[in-house]
Amino acid sequence: MPSLPDTTHTPFRLCEKHFKNRSLRGVYPTLHGRGVIDLSRPAKQEDDEVWRGGWWSAGMSEEELRRWRKGKGKARERGDREEVNVDELKRIELSDGKVGWVVSEGCIFIPQYLTTSEQLDLLDDCLSNYTLPPNPLSLSTHYALPSNLFTLYATDSTDLIQPLHIFRPPSVIPLPSSRRTVETEPGSVLGYDEIVARNKEWKGDEPSVKLGPKRADELMRDLRWANLGWVYQWSTKSYDFTPDDPIVFPPELAHMCTKVVKSVPWDLVFDQSVEEKQPDWSTWSDDYVPDTGIVNFYQMKDTLMGHVDRAELDPSRPLVSISLGHAAIFLLGSASRNQPPIPIILRSGDVLIMSGNGRQSYHGVPRIMEGTLPAHFQPNDGDEQNRKAAKKFIATARVNVNARQVFPLGFRRPDRHQDVVA
């Protein structure tokens, strides 16, 4: 008797569940028939890490997958890649000669924007520099972190790093018992004054009392994000505007993101014939300056649930997302979970820009694609210490860097009496 269709989950959630599925050990969820967009893959199938990793197979046993990865499997066992249907995508030429694709409203995919050397340099920065104080890390709430965490990792230090709870008395504030989805009001709706008031009431998160001492290599595996620029408070789901100035956003990363936004022909991205209100994109090429961002560190079984980024006071300015390391399935939906998302394979060096109404689209990462690490991340004899450690880290990880601009053009902070953006 055929199984009945799942009507208890939204189309977005069903797509998430498909790619997250690990019920059959060693067998990947199929890419066939899913409408996958894969625009940065090599022209030759045999040069494709995703294909070589077995992701285009129809579902194989663990033994067959093991044989493929050792180069002993037959080519036919890997299946064949599907042709990418670009009929509904819009191809655009960027001013720097690169090619972009409008994959959804306000969303531009730029295949292989970064060269291999640029990818390696950015990976070094993400691990060596962006994890340094004063940038908050996902671990900062729970551990008395040393200022040189990545250096300790790179030098194979065995020193134990202590959890914060041993230095603080226990709190009487009950902690949430389970994770739940919370829909927050957009920052553009809440407004600056309300956001400031909410963060003034926030007393800080409690360190977990269940954690014990760990070495640097263990904590690096536990690291999930580093905050750049304006600090996003995960508990209040808003930015902390109480400091006079934000933490300095990395200038070299700001330059990279500004450069890519400047290269986009925005008049071709947004349909001028559409009557509905369009974002004021006309100045983005001149005044887009990222002032906040998150570096996401994914281990191989990590996922990112479908969500919408709502905290910025300007809800339409570009969000620039850069991928490093293993490929990932990225789901790009609409403003409703009830619409099926587009699965996009993001590979190392790809850039995705979300802007305009596209900023209100649900998106997530249900799967890091095992066996897809590009060859330039393999160790070399000439690698210096930090580069060697960065490659060791990325061997079992994926890194995503995303940058945003919090304030609308010319916004004046009422409690500071100064323009944030000129």
Buried (B, 14 or more C-beta within 10 A) or exposed (E): EEEEEEEEEBBBBBBBEBBBBEEEEBBBBBBEEBBBBBBBBEEEBEEBBBBBBBBBBEEBEEEBBBBBBEEEBEEEBBBEBBEBEEEEBEEBEBEEEBBBBBBBBBBBBBBBBBEBEBBBBBBBBBBBBBBBEEBBBBBBBBBBBBEBBBBBBBBEBEEEBBBBBEEEEEEEEEEEEEEEEEEBBBBBEBEBEEBBEBBEEEEEBBBEBEBEBBBBBEBBBBBBBBBBBBBBBEBBBBBBBEEEEBBEBBEEBBEBBBEBBBBBEBEBBBEEEEEEEBBEBEEBBEBBBBBBBBBBBBBBEBBBBBEBBBBBBBBBBBBBBBBBBBBBBBBBBBBEBEBBBBBBBBBBBBBBBBBBBBBBBBBBBBBBBBBBBBEBBEEEEEBEEBBBBBBBBBBBBBBBBBBBBBBBBEBEBEEEEEEBBE
